[in-house]
């Protein structure tokens, strides 16, 4: 039972890290994209 619990926690942690990094990178990507677009528009 203890091993199963450990396995579940490990799976949950991996899932959480995946969600966190996916959100982090997508947020950073969209932020940079929007920043660059407004930057290009200000030049024009």
The first five atom37 places (N, CA, C, CB, O) and aatype in JSON, in Angstrom:
{
  "aatype": [20, 20, 20, 20, 20, 20, 20, 20, 20, 20, 20, 20, 20, 20, 20, 20, 20, 20, 20, 20, 20, 20, 20, 20, 20, 20, 20, 20, 20, 20, 20, 20, 20, 20, 20, 20, 20, 20, 20, 20, 20, 20, 20, 20],
  "atom_mask": [
    [1, 1, 1, 1, 1],
    [1, 1, 1, 1, 1],
    [1, 1, 1, 1, 1],
    [1, 1, 1, 1, 1],
    [1, 1, 1, 1, 1],
    [1, 1, 1, 1, 1],
    [1, 1, 1, 1, 1],
    [1, 1, 1, 1, 1],
    [1, 1, 1, 1, 1],
    [1, 1, 1, 1, 1],
    [1, 1, 1, 1, 1],
    [1, 1, 1, 1, 1],
    [1, 1, 1, 1, 1],
    [1, 1, 1, 1, 1],
    [1, 1, 1, 1, 1],
    [1, 1, 1, 1, 1],
    [1, 1, 1, 1, 1],
    [1, 1, 1, 1, 1],
    [1, 1, 1, 1, 1],
    [1, 1, 1, 1, 1],
    [1, 1, 1, 1, 1],
    [1, 1, 1, 1, 1],
    [1, 1, 1, 1, 1],
    [1, 1, 1, 1, 1],
    [1, 1, 1, 1, 1],
    [1, 1, 1, 1, 1],
    [1, 1, 1, 1, 1],
    [1, 1, 1, 1, 1],
    [1, 1, 1, 1, 1],
    [1, 1, 1, 1, 1],
    [1, 1, 1, 1, 1],
    [1, 1, 1, 1, 1],
    [1, 1, 1, 1, 1],
    [1, 1, 1, 1, 1],
    [1, 1, 1, 1, 1],
    [1, 1, 1, 1, 1],
    [1, 1, 1, 1, 1],
    [1, 1, 1, 1, 1],
    [1, 1, 1, 1, 1],
    [1, 1, 1, 1, 1],
    [1, 1, 1, 1, 1],
    [1, 1, 1, 1, 1],
    [1, 1, 1, 1, 1],
    [1, 1, 1, 1, 1]
  ],
  "atom_positions": [
    [[0.83, -1.2, 0.0], [0.0, 0.0, 0.0], [0.87, 1.26, 0.0], [-0.95, 0.0, 1.22], [0.57, 2.25, -0.66]],
    [[1.96, 1.18, 0.75], [2.83, 2.35, 0.85], [3.5, 2.66, -0.5], [3.91, 2.12, 1.93], [3.66, 3.82, -0.89]],
    [[3.88, 1.6, -1.21], [4.52, 1.78, -2.52], [3.56, 2.39, -3.53], [5.02, 0.44, -3.06], [3.95, 3.24, -4.34]],
    [[2.31, 1.97, -3.48], [1.29, 2.51, -4.37], [1.08, 3.99, -4.11], [-0.04, 1.75, -4.21], [0.93, 4.79, -5.04]],
    [[1.07, 4.35, -2.84], [0.89, 5.74, -2.44], [2.04, 6.6, -2.97], [0.8, 5.86, -0.9], [1.83, 7.7, -3.48]],
    [[3.25, 6.07, -2.84], [4.44, 6.78, -3.32], [4.37, 6.97, -4.83], [5.72, 6.01, -2.94], [4.71, 8.03, -5.35]],
    [[3.92, 5.92, -5.52], [3.81, 5.96, -6.97], [2.78, 7.01, -7.41], [3.42, 4.57, -7.51], [3.01, 7.74, -8.37]],
    [[1.67, 7.06, -6.7], [0.63, 8.04, -7.0], [1.15, 9.46, -6.81], [-0.59, 7.81, -6.12], [0.89, 10.34, -7.63]],
    [[1.87, 9.67, -5.72], [2.42, 11.0, -5.44], [3.43, 11.4, -6.51], [3.08, 11.03, -4.04], [3.46, 12.56, -6.94]],
    [[4.26, 10.45, -6.94], [5.25, 10.72, -7.98], [4.56, 11.08, -9.29], [6.17, 9.5, -8.18], [4.98, 12.01, -9.99]],
    [[3.49, 10.35, -9.62], [2.74, 10.64, -10.84], [2.09, 12.01, -10.76], [1.67, 9.56, -11.09], [2.1, 12.77, -11.73]],
    [[1.53, 12.33, -9.61], [0.89, 13.63, -9.42], [1.9, 14.76, -9.54], [0.19, 13.68, -8.05], [1.61, 15.79, -10.16]],
    [[3.08, 14.57, -8.95], [4.13, 15.58, -9.03], [4.58, 15.81, -10.46], [5.32, 15.18, -8.17], [4.79, 16.95, -10.88]],
    [[4.73, 14.72, -11.21], [5.14, 14.85, -12.61], [4.08, 15.6, -13.4], [5.4, 13.46, -13.24], [4.4, 16.47, -14.21]],
    [[2.82, 15.25, -13.17], [1.71, 15.91, -13.83], [1.69, 17.4, -13.49], [0.38, 15.26, -13.45], [1.48, 18.24, -14.37]],
    [[1.9, 17.72, -12.21], [1.9, 19.1, -11.75], [3.04, 19.89, -12.4], [2.02, 19.16, -10.23], [2.85, 21.03, -12.82]],
    [[4.22, 19.28, -12.46], [5.37, 19.95, -13.09], [5.12, 20.19, -14.56], [6.65, 19.12, -12.9], [5.48, 21.24, -15.1]],
    [[4.5, 19.21, -15.23], [4.19, 19.34, -16.65], [3.24, 20.51, -16.88], [3.58, 18.04, -17.19], [3.45, 21.32, -17.79]],
    [[2.18, 20.61, -16.07], [1.22, 21.69, -16.17], [1.9, 23.03, -15.9], [0.05, 21.47, -15.2], [1.69, 24.01, -16.62]],
    [[2.73, 23.06, -14.85], [3.42, 24.29, -14.46], [4.33, 24.81, -15.57], [4.22, 24.07, -13.19], [4.27, 25.99, -15.93]],
    [[5.18, 23.93, -16.11], [6.12, 24.37, -17.14], [5.39, 24.69, -18.44], [7.18, 23.28, -17.4], [5.77, 25.63, -19.15]],
    [[4.34, 23.94, -18.76], [3.56, 24.23, -19.95], [2.93, 25.6, -19.86], [2.48, 23.16, -20.17], [2.94, 26.37, -20.82]],
    [[2.37, 25.91, -18.69], [1.76, 27.22, -18.48], [2.82, 28.32, -18.51], [1.0, 27.25, -17.14], [2.61, 29.37, -19.1]],
    [[3.95, 28.06, -17.87], [5.05, 29.03, -17.78], [5.57, 29.39, -19.17], [6.2, 28.47, -16.92], [5.73, 30.57, -19.49]],
    [[5.83, 28.38, -20.0], [6.38, 28.64, -21.33], [5.35, 29.29, -22.25], [6.87, 27.35, -21.94], [5.7, 30.19, -23.01]],
    [[4.09, 28.84, -22.18], [3.07, 29.43, -23.05], [2.8, 30.87, -22.65], [1.77, 28.61, -22.99], [2.59, 31.72, -23.52]],
    [[2.8, 31.15, -21.35], [2.59, 32.53, -20.88], [3.76, 33.41, -21.33], [2.44, 32.57, -19.34], [3.54, 34.53, -21.8]],
    [[4.97, 32.91, -21.19], [6.15, 33.67, -21.62], [6.14, 33.89, -23.12], [7.43, 32.94, -21.21], [6.5, 34.97, -23.6]],
    [[5.73, 32.88, -23.87], [5.68, 32.98, -25.33], [4.67, 34.03, -25.77], [5.34, 31.61, -25.95], [4.98, 34.87, -26.61]],
    [[3.47, 33.97, -25.21], [2.44, 34.94, -25.58], [2.81, 36.34, -25.13], [1.1, 34.53, -24.98], [2.51, 37.32, -25.83]],
    [[3.46, 36.45, -23.98], [3.88, 37.76, -23.48], [4.9, 38.39, -24.43], [4.49, 37.64, -22.06], [4.78, 39.56, -24.78]],
    [[5.88, 37.6, -24.86], [6.91, 38.09, -25.78], [6.29, 38.43, -27.13], [8.04, 37.05, -25.96], [6.66, 39.43, -27.75]],
    [[5.36, 37.6, -27.6], [4.72, 37.83, -28.88], [3.95, 39.15, -28.86], [3.77, 36.66, -29.22], [4.06, 39.96, -29.79]],
    [[3.18, 39.37, -27.79], [2.41, 40.61, -27.67], [3.33, 41.81, -27.53], [1.46, 40.53, -26.47], [3.06, 42.87, -28.1]],
    [[4.41, 41.65, -26.78], [5.37, 42.72, -26.58], [6.01, 43.1, -27.91], [6.45, 42.31, -25.56], [6.15, 44.29, -28.23]],
    [[6.4, 42.1, -28.7], [7.03, 42.35, -29.99], [6.06, 43.0, -30.96], [7.57, 41.05, -30.58], [6.45, 43.89, -31.72]],
    [[4.81, 42.58, -30.95], [3.81, 43.16, -31.85], [3.59, 44.62, -31.53], [2.49, 42.39, -31.74], [3.52, 45.45, -32.44]],
    [[3.46, 44.97, -30.26], [3.25, 46.36, -29.89], [4.51, 47.17, -30.17], [2.86, 46.47, -28.4], [4.42, 48.35, -30.51]],
    [[5.67, 46.54, -30.04], [6.94, 47.2, -30.32], [7.04, 47.53, -31.81], [8.13, 46.31, -29.87], [7.45, 48.63, -32.18]],
    [[6.67, 46.56, -32.66], [6.71, 46.78, -34.11], [5.7, 47.84, -34.53], [6.44, 45.47, -34.86], [5.98, 48.65, -35.42]],
    [[4.54, 47.85, -33.9], [3.52, 48.83, -34.24], [3.95, 50.23, -33.83], [2.19, 48.48, -33.57], [3.61, 51.21, -34.5]],
    [[4.69, 50.35, -32.74], [5.13, 51.66, -32.29], [6.19, 52.23, -33.24], [5.69, 51.58, -30.85], [6.31, 53.44, -33.38]],
    [[6.96, 51.34, -33.9], [7.96, 51.8, -34.88], [7.24, 52.33, -36.12], [8.94, 50.64, -35.27], [7.6, 53.39, -36.64]],
    [[6.23, 51.59, -36.58], [5.47, 52.02, -37.75], [4.67, 53.26, -37.43], [4.55, 50.9, -38.24], [3.96, 53.78, -38.29]]
  ]
}
